[in-house]
Each structure stands twice: as structure tokens, then as C-alpha cells.
Amino acid sequence: MELTSVQKEILNSLLNHYRGERGAVKGEKVAESIGRNPGTIRNQMQSLKALELIEGVPGPKGGYKPTSKAYKVLDYEDFDEGEPVEISRDSETIDNATAVEIDLTTLPQPDVCKASIKILGNVKTFDEGEVIEIGPTPVNEMYMKGVVSGRDEIGNKLIVQIKEIHSIPKKPVREVISRTLITLSKDDTIREAAKTFLKNDIDGGPVEENGEIIGIVTKTDLVKSVANSKLEKKVFEVMTKQPISIFIDSKLLEAMKKIKGNDISRLVVMDDEAVGVVTRTDLINSLYTSF
């Protein structure tokens, strides 16, 4: 079925409003969102009804809603059966917008990599020049970051100049941690902790008391104490209490989110009890094991 550009624009707008409101959409709202005359919209809606792409809903709260056929004719997969692929701006997820198709259009050109990203959502909420992030995708957990360079309002697509692409290995944390857990006693001095770090070539470690992890100390904590000539200070005085932990069978993506979200450099890995530490460096190295 071949639709006109006007019909595609109207249908995309209806889908976007319907997804956000979960109810029938007034023709006036569609007209306002695409800058067209309400009379034109009413006429086009009759054509779309005849094509069985939309249904009319009577009553004061009525309007129009798309049929399953509308999703197919616009080349959307059956979105309700899939997982949403988030689109973010300034680290904030954009509501009612999800990527449904990514086409790398200029991959052979080393200096320019552009993507055409078909979205379910209102492309007019994206401005040229703004930075967005897409992902993770459900199968290969791919992230993309780029600058919006244009919009295809008929195809409901964003044209994005790609700056970064990352694919996160679908490995559990257990595959990247060191199995030797080096801990400090809460009563160790800064001097003793520094010797432990140097001996084991580590930059941080959990603090233990009676078999329980009560905190974590990093090389930065030690350097601050050394700079203030407090080598005999106890590690429990400088440790970060209630360290962030992660289960040993959690995916690497979850570990990355925890490290980024909490602005830390390491996580304590748990398997009923503490069994190791996973660091930001461990996670970065895991991205390059295939090369």
C-alpha cells in the first residue's frame, strides 16, 4: 500500500499521540501538531478509515485511533511485542520516544558516520545540533551517541551524525573479576593499607569487620591522608561506608550503569558473600577482548 506524504505525516502524528495518551486522539490535535488545517485532516481521516488504517471513536472523548495495519504500512515492527530502545537527552530518557530502526547510511566514510533512525515518537521534539543517546538495543546491547543533523518528518526519522558506538558484551560480571579478593581490616593504618595496595598492585579494596564488608577505600583516599601526613590514621576513618555492590551473575551493562550512576570506580561483587571487585578498568578492558 502506497500512501501520500500527507497521509504518512498524519498517520505518524496519530500514532505518536495515541501512544502518549493511550486513547482516542482528536483530529484538531493532529492538525495542530503538523501545522495543517483541521478540515484537511478530517478529509484525510476519511481516506485513512477507508484504507482500514484508523478507526473512529464516537462520543465526547472520541476521536481516532490507529489499527494494527497502520503500524505495518509505516514499516514499524509489532512494537508491543518488543523491548523499547530508549532515546536520551542530557542523560534523561525522553518520554514517548523509542528507536525502532537504525540504518547506518555512510559507514564506508571514515570521517563521517551518519545514521537514519526511525522512531516511534514525535520527531519535531528534536532540534538540529542537540546531542542524543540511543540504546541499549535488546539483542546486542548497542549504544550510540551523536548529534541531530536533520529530520525526516514524513518518514518519522532522525538524521544523526554518529560520534560514538559501543556494543556491550553479554557477559556476566563473574567473567571479568579477579577471583582473589584483597580486603583491609577497619583498624589497618593508612600506611598498612598503602603497603597492601602496592604489594597486590591494586587501586582500592573493601574494608572488612568480622567477615562483613563495611566500606571501601581507594588510592585517592590514601593519597589525601598521606598529603596531610596522617599515615597512622585508621582506614575506617577515610573509607566510603555502605559500598555499592553487584551480584556475580549480573550483566556487564548493569555494572556499567551502577558505576556511572554512582560516579564510582569499583563495585563489590557478591555471591552470598563478597567474592571480588569489578572496576571501571575491568569493564573497559572487557570491550576489547574480541580484538
C-alpha positions in Angstrom: 0.0 0.0 0.0 1.4 3.3 -1.1 0.5 6.4 1.0 0.9 10.0 0.1 3.4 12.1 2.1 0.5 13.9 3.7 -1.2 10.6 4.8 2.1 9.4 6.2 2.6 12.6 8.2 -0.9 12.4 9.6 -0.7 8.7 10.4 2.7 9.2 12.2 1.3 12.1 14.2 -1.7 10.0 15.2 0.5 7.1 16.3 2.6 9.4 18.4 -0.3 11.0 20.1 -2.1 7.7 20.6 1.0 6.1 22.2 1.4 9.0 24.6 -2.2 9.3 25.6 -3.4 5.7 25.3 -6.7 6.8 24.0 -8.6 8.3 21.0 -6.9 11.4 19.5 -8.9 14.4 18.3 -8.3 15.5 14.7 -7.7 19.0 15.9 -4.7 17.8 17.9 -3.2 16.1 14.9 -3.8 19.2 12.8 -2.0 21.4 15.4 1.0 19.1 15.7 1.7 19.0 12.0 0.6 22.6 11.2 -2.3 21.7 8.9 -5.9 22.9 8.6 -8.4 20.8 10.7 -10.7 20.5 7.6 -7.8 18.9 5.6 -7.2 16.5 8.5 -10.9 15.5 8.6 -10.9 14.7 4.9 -7.7 12.7 5.1 -9.0 10.8 8.1 -11.9 9.6 6.0 -9.5 8.2 3.4 -7.4 6.5 6.1 -10.6 5.0 7.5 -11.5 3.6 4.1 -8.0 2.0 4.0 -8.6 0.5 7.4 -5.6 2.3 8.9 -7.6 4.1 11.5 -10.8 3.7 13.5 -13.2 6.4 14.5 -14.3 6.5 18.2 -17.6 8.3 18.8 -18.6 10.3 21.9 -17.3 13.4 23.7 -14.0 11.6 24.4 -13.8 10.2 21.0 -11.5 10.8 18.1 -9.3 8.5 16.1 -7.0 5.6 16.9 -4.6 3.6 14.6 -5.2 0.0 13.7 -2.6 -2.7 13.7 -2.5 -2.3 9.9 -1.2 1.3 10.4 1.9 0.1 12.1 2.6 -2.3 9.3 2.1 0.2 6.5 4.5 2.6 8.2 7.1 -0.2 8.4 7.0 -0.4 12.2 7.5 -3.8 13.6 5.0 -5.1 16.2 6.3 -2.7 18.8 4.2 -4.1 21.7 6.0 -7.4 21.4 9.5 -5.9 21.5 11.6 -4.0 24.1 11.7 -0.2 23.8 15.1 1.2 22.8 15.5 4.4 24.8 16.4 7.8 23.4 18.1 10.1 25.9 19.0 13.8 26.0 21.4 15.1 28.7 21.2 11.7 30.4 17.4 12.0 30.7 15.2 9.4 28.9 12.8 11.1 26.5 9.2 10.1 27.3 7.2 8.5 24.4 10.1 8.2 22.1 11.8 5.0 21.1 14.0 3.9 18.3 12.6 1.1 16.1 15.1 1.1 13.2 18.7 2.2 12.8 20.3 2.5 9.4 24.0 3.4 9.2 24.0 5.4 5.9 27.6 6.4 5.5 29.5 3.7 7.2 32.3 3.4 4.5 33.3 7.0 5.0 35.9 7.2 7.8 35.4 10.8 8.6 31.6 10.9 8.6 29.3 8.3 10.0 25.6 9.2 9.8 22.6 7.1 10.8 18.9 7.3 9.8 17.0 6.5 13.0 13.3 5.7 12.6 11.5 6.5 15.8 8.1 5.9 17.4 7.5 9.4 18.8 7.4 13.0 17.7 10.5 13.9 15.6 9.6 17.6 16.0 10.7 17.5 19.6 14.3 17.0 18.5 16.3 20.0 17.4 19.2 20.2 14.9 22.5 20.3 16.8 21.4 18.6 20.0 23.2 15.6 21.3 21.2 12.4 21.9 22.0 8.9 23.0 20.2 5.7 21.7 20.2 2.4 23.5 20.8 -0.2 24.7 19.4 -2.3 21.9 17.8 -5.5 23.2 19.9 -8.1 21.2 23.5 -6.8 21.2 23.2 -4.1 23.8 24.5 -1.4 21.4 24.7 2.3 22.4 25.0 5.2 20.0 25.7 8.8 20.7 25.5 11.6 18.1 24.3 15.0 17.0 21.0 15.5 15.3 21.7 16.9 11.9 18.2 16.7 10.3 14.7 15.4 10.5 12.6 13.4 8.0 9.1 14.3 9.2 7.4 12.2 6.5 9.3 9.0 7.4 9.4 10.0 11.1 13.2 9.6 11.1 16.1 11.5 12.7 19.3 12.0 10.8 22.2 11.7 13.3 25.9 12.3 12.9 27.3 9.5 15.0 30.1 10.3 17.5 30.3 7.1 19.4 29.1 3.5 19.0 29.6 0.9 21.7 28.4 -2.7 21.9 28.5 -4.2 25.4 29.4 -7.9 25.6 26.6 -10.0 27.0 28.9 -11.5 29.7 28.2 -11.9 33.4 30.3 -10.0 35.9 31.9 -13.2 37.0 33.9 -13.4 33.8 35.8 -10.2 34.3 36.5 -10.1 38.0 39.7 -11.2 39.8 39.0 -14.2 41.9 41.4 -13.1 44.6 39.6 -10.7 47.0 42.0 -8.4 48.8 40.4 -6.8 51.8 41.6 -4.4 54.5 40.8 -4.5 58.2 39.0 -1.5 59.5 41.8 -1.0 62.0 44.6 -1.0 59.4 46.5 2.2 59.2 46.9 4.3 56.1 50.5 3.2 56.0 49.5 -0.5 56.1 46.8 -0.1 53.5 49.3 1.6 51.2 51.6 -1.3 51.5 48.8 -3.8 50.8 47.8 -1.8 47.7 51.5 -1.7 46.5 52.1 -5.4 47.1 49.0 -6.5 45.3 49.1 -3.8 42.5 45.5 -2.6 43.3 43.9 0.8 43.5 41.3 0.1 46.1 39.7 -2.6 48.3 36.8 -3.4 50.6 37.1 -2.9 54.3 36.2 -5.9 56.4 35.0 -6.3 60.0 34.1 -9.7 61.4 33.7 -11.2 57.9 31.3 -8.4 56.8 32.2 -5.7 54.2 31.5 -2.3 55.9 33.2 0.0 53.4 35.7 0.6 50.6 38.9 2.5 50.4 40.6 3.8 47.2 44.1 5.0 46.3 42.6 8.6 46.3 41.6 8.2 49.9 45.1 7.1 50.9 46.8 9.9 48.9 44.7 12.5 50.7 45.8 11.2 54.1 49.4 11.0 53.0 49.3 14.6 51.8 48.1 15.6 55.2 50.8 13.5 57.0 48.2 11.2 58.6 49.8 7.8 57.9 48.7 6.4 61.2 45.1 7.2 60.6 42.8 4.1 60.5 41.2 3.2 57.2 37.7 3.2 58.7 38.1 6.9 59.2 38.6 7.5 55.5 36.6 4.7 53.9 33.3 5.1 52.0 30.6 3.4 54.0 28.0 1.1 52.5 29.8 0.4 49.3 27.8 -0.3 46.1 27.7 -4.0 45.2 26.5 -6.1 42.3 25.6 -9.8 42.0 28.1 -12.0 40.4 25.8 -13.1 37.6 24.6 -9.6 36.7 25.3 -8.4 33.2 28.2 -6.1 32.4 25.7 -3.4 31.3 24.2 -3.3 34.8 27.7 -2.9 36.3 28.5 0.0 33.9 25.2 1.7 34.8 25.9 1.4 38.5 29.4 2.7 38.2 28.3 5.7 36.0 25.2 6.4 38.0 27.0 6.5 41.4 30.2 8.2 40.0 32.5 5.5 41.5 35.4 3.5 40.1 34.6 0.0 41.5 31.8 -2.3 42.8 32.0 -5.1 45.4 30.9 -8.4 43.7 28.6 -10.6 45.8 27.7 -14.3 45.7 26.0 -14.7 49.1 29.2 -13.0 50.4 31.8 -10.7 48.9 33.9 -12.6 46.3 35.7 -9.9 44.4 35.8 -6.4 43.0 35.0 -5.2 39.5 36.5 -1.9 38.4 35.8 0.6 35.7 39.1 -0.6 34.0 37.9 -4.2 34.1 34.7 -3.1 32.3 36.6 -1.1 29.7 39.0 -3.9 29.0 36.1 -6.3 28.5 35.0 -4.2 25.5 38.3 -5.0 23.7 38.7 -8.7 24.3 37.5 -9.6 20.8 40.2 -7.5 19.1 
